Amino acid sequence: MLNNWLEKRVKTLEEELEKSKIDFEKLEKHWKKSSHMCDSLVCENCENLEKKVHYLVSTVDKLSKRKSNFENVLASQNCVF
């Protein structure tokens, strides 16, 4: 029962990680397109996008590390029937 719950939780985390990666890639593409249209050195749109990109990068990094750590914990446990 615990094993099923853990498997579901890992699958959920993997799905969240993939969604975050896709969101990050979309935002990064949008940022690259919009940054070339900007005439000024610093604009509000660029600043907002830069903050969002930074947030997504840190979130993806955290999710990746947590997933790896979680899988290591699962691998080190012994099944008892």
DRENPA-3360 file (N, C-alpha, C; in nm, 2 decimals, always signed):
BEGIN
1 = MLNNWLEK = +0.08/-0.12/+0.00/+0.00/+0.00/+0.00/+0.09/+0.13/+0.00 ~ +0.19/+0.13/+0.09/+0.28/+0.24/+0.09/+0.36/+0.25/-0.04 ~ +0.39/+0.14/-0.09/+0.46/+0.13/-0.22/+0.38/+0.20/-0.33 ~ +0.25/+0.17/-0.34/+0.16/+0.22/-0.44/+0.15/+0.38/-0.42 ~ +0.14/+0.42/-0.30/+0.13/+0.56/-0.27/+0.26/+0.63/-0.32 ~ +0.38/+0.57/-0.29/+0.50/+0.63/-0.32/+0.52/+0.63/-0.48 ~ +0.48/+0.53/-0.54/+0.48/+0.53/-0.69/+0.40/+0.64/-0.75 ~ +0.28/+0.65/-0.69/+0.19/+0.76/-0.74/+0.25/+0.90/-0.72;
9 = RVKTLEEE = +0.31/+0.91/-0.60/+0.37/+1.04/-0.57/+0.49/+1.07/-0.66 ~ +0.57/+0.97/-0.69/+0.68/+0.99/-0.78/+0.63/+1.03/-0.92 ~ +0.53/+0.96/-0.96/+0.47/+0.99/-1.09/+0.42/+1.13/-1.10 ~ +0.35/+1.17/-0.99/+0.30/+1.31/-0.99/+0.41/+1.41/-0.99 ~ +0.52/+1.39/-0.92/+0.63/+1.48/-0.92/+0.70/+1.48/-1.06 ~ +0.71/+1.37/-1.12/+0.77/+1.36/-1.26/+0.68/+1.44/-1.35 ~ +0.55/+1.43/-1.34/+0.46/+1.51/-1.43/+0.48/+1.66/-1.40 ~ +0.49/+1.70/-1.28/+0.50/+1.84/-1.24/+0.64/+1.89/-1.30;
17 = LEKSKIDF = +0.74/+1.81/-1.29/+0.87/+1.85/-1.34/+0.87/+1.87/-1.49 ~ +0.80/+1.78/-1.56/+0.79/+1.79/-1.71/+0.71/+1.92/-1.74 ~ +0.60/+1.94/-1.67/+0.52/+2.06/-1.69/+0.60/+2.19/-1.67 ~ +0.68/+2.19/-1.56/+0.76/+2.30/-1.53/+0.87/+2.32/-1.64 ~ +0.93/+2.22/-1.69/+1.03/+2.23/-1.80/+0.96/+2.29/-1.92 ~ +0.84/+2.24/-1.96/+0.77/+2.29/-2.08/+0.74/+2.44/-2.06 ~ +0.69/+2.48/-1.94/+0.66/+2.62/-1.91/+0.78/+2.70/-1.92 ~ +0.89/+2.65/-1.87/+1.02/+2.72/-1.87/+1.06/+2.75/-2.01;
25 = EKLEKHWK = +1.06/+2.64/-2.09/+1.10/+2.66/-2.23/+1.01/+2.76/-2.31 ~ +0.88/+2.75/-2.29/+0.79/+2.85/-2.35/+0.82/+2.99/-2.31 ~ +0.84/+3.01/-2.18/+0.87/+3.14/-2.13/+1.01/+3.19/-2.18 ~ +1.10/+3.10/-2.19/+1.24/+3.14/-2.24/+1.23/+3.18/-2.39 ~ +1.15/+3.11/-2.47/+1.13/+3.14/-2.61/+1.07/+3.28/-2.62 ~ +0.96/+3.30/-2.54/+0.89/+3.43/-2.54/+0.99/+3.54/-2.50 ~ +1.07/+3.52/-2.40/+1.16/+3.62/-2.35/+1.26/+3.65/-2.46 ~ +1.31/+3.55/-2.53/+1.41/+3.58/-2.63/+1.35/+3.66/-2.75;
33 = KSSHMCDS = +1.23/+3.63/-2.78/+1.16/+3.70/-2.89/+1.13/+3.85/-2.85 ~ +1.08/+3.86/-2.73/+1.05/+4.00/-2.68/+1.17/+4.08/-2.65 ~ +1.28/+4.02/-2.61/+1.39/+4.10/-2.57/+1.45/+4.17/-2.70 ~ +1.43/+4.11/-2.81/+1.49/+4.17/-2.94/+1.40/+4.29/-2.99 ~ +1.28/+4.29/-2.94/+1.19/+4.40/-2.98/+1.20/+4.52/-2.90 ~ +1.27/+4.51/-2.79/+1.28/+4.62/-2.69/+1.39/+4.72/-2.74 ~ +1.35/+4.85/-2.74/+1.44/+4.95/-2.78/+1.52/+5.01/-2.67 ~ +1.47/+5.01/-2.55/+1.54/+5.07/-2.44/+1.63/+4.96/-2.37;
41 = LVCENCEN = +1.72/+5.01/-2.29/+1.81/+4.92/-2.22/+1.74/+4.84/-2.11 ~ +1.65/+4.90/-2.04/+1.57/+4.83/-1.94/+1.42/+4.87/-1.95 ~ +1.34/+4.77/-1.97/+1.20/+4.79/-1.98/+1.12/+4.70/-1.88 ~ +1.00/+4.74/-1.85/+0.92/+4.67/-1.75/+0.90/+4.52/-1.79 ~ +0.87/+4.50/-1.92/+0.84/+4.37/-1.97/+0.97/+4.28/-1.96 ~ +1.08/+4.33/-1.99/+1.20/+4.25/-1.98/+1.23/+4.21/-1.83 ~ +1.21/+4.31/-1.74/+1.23/+4.28/-1.60/+1.14/+4.18/-1.55 ~ +1.01/+4.18/-1.59/+0.91/+4.08/-1.55/+0.95/+3.95/-1.60;
49 = LEKKVHYL = +0.98/+3.94/-1.72/+1.02/+3.81/-1.78/+1.15/+3.75/-1.72 ~ +1.24/+3.84/-1.69/+1.36/+3.79/-1.63/+1.34/+3.73/-1.49 ~ +1.25/+3.80/-1.42/+1.21/+3.74/-1.28/+1.14/+3.61/-1.30 ~ +1.05/+3.59/-1.40/+0.98/+3.47/-1.42/+1.08/+3.36/-1.46 ~ +1.17/+3.39/-1.55/+1.27/+3.29/-1.59/+1.35/+3.25/-1.48 ~ +1.40/+3.34/-1.40/+1.48/+3.31/-1.28/+1.40/+3.21/-1.18 ~ +1.27/+3.25/-1.16/+1.19/+3.17/-1.07/+1.17/+3.02/-1.13 ~ +1.15/+3.01/-1.26/+1.13/+2.88/-1.32/+1.26/+2.80/-1.32;
57 = VSTVDKLS = +1.37/+2.86/-1.34/+1.50/+2.79/-1.34/+1.52/+2.74/-1.20 ~ +1.50/+2.82/-1.10/+1.52/+2.77/-0.96/+1.42/+2.66/-0.92 ~ +1.29/+2.67/-0.97/+1.19/+2.57/-0.94/+1.23/+2.44/-1.01 ~ +1.27/+2.44/-1.13/+1.31/+2.32/-1.20/+1.43/+2.25/-1.13 ~ +1.52/+2.33/-1.09/+1.64/+2.28/-1.02/+1.60/+2.21/-0.89 ~ +1.51/+2.28/-0.82/+1.47/+2.22/-0.69/+1.39/+2.09/-0.71 ~ +1.30/+2.09/-0.81/+1.23/+1.97/-0.84/+1.32/+1.85/-0.88 ~ +1.42/+1.88/-0.97/+1.51/+1.78/-1.01/+1.59/+1.72/-0.90;
65 = KRKSNFEN = +1.64/+1.81/-0.81/+1.72/+1.76/-0.69/+1.63/+1.68/-0.60 ~ +1.51/+1.73/-0.57/+1.42/+1.66/-0.48/+1.38/+1.52/-0.54 ~ +1.36/+1.51/-0.67/+1.32/+1.39/-0.73/+1.44/+1.29/-0.72 ~ +1.56/+1.33/-0.74/+1.67/+1.25/-0.73/+1.69/+1.20/-0.59 ~ +1.68/+1.29/-0.49/+1.69/+1.25/-0.35/+1.58/+1.16/-0.31 ~ +1.46/+1.18/-0.36/+1.35/+1.09/-0.32/+1.37/+0.95/-0.38 ~ +1.42/+0.95/-0.50/+1.45/+0.81/-0.56/+1.56/+0.74/-0.49 ~ +1.66/+0.81/-0.44/+1.77/+0.75/-0.36/+1.72/+0.69/-0.23;
73 = VLASQNCV = +1.62/+0.77/-0.17/+1.56/+0.71/-0.05/+1.48/+0.59/-0.07 ~ +1.41/+0.59/-0.18/+1.33/+0.47/-0.22/+1.42/+0.35/-0.25 ~ +1.52/+0.38/-0.32/+1.62/+0.27/-0.36/+1.69/+0.21/-0.24 ~ +1.71/+0.29/-0.13/+1.78/+0.24/-0.02/+1.69/+0.16/+0.08 ~ +1.56/+0.17/+0.06/+1.46/+0.10/+0.15/+1.45/-0.05/+0.11 ~ +1.42/-0.13/+0.21/+1.39/-0.27/+0.19/+1.24/-0.30/+0.20 ~ +1.19/-0.38/+0.11/+1.05/-0.42/+0.11/+1.03/-0.53/+0.21 ~ +0.93/-0.51/+0.30/+0.90/-0.61/+0.40/+0.75/-0.66/+0.37;
81 = F = +0.74/-0.79/+0.35/+0.60/-0.84/+0.33/+0.55/-0.91/+0.44;
% end
